[in-house]
Amino acid sequence: MSILIIMIPLTLLLLVGAGMAFFWAVDHDQFDDLQTPALLPLLDDTRTMTPGDESGEEPKP
């Protein structure tokens, strides 16, 4: 039973920390656009890299 003396305040501190982190994220617009990041991997990449070309520049015609 003496472990409750440690666990209850520790749980309350973690709860307050999680609440503060959540409200900070909402205040700093972290939840404004939830759809676009999920769609980014599905978009086609117009750049094509040739073997040995690691510069990331677009190919010249």
Secondary structure, 3 states (H helix, E strand, C coil): CCCHHHHHHHHHHHHHHHHHHHHHHHHCCCCCCCCHHHHHHHCCCCCCCCCCCCCCCCCCC
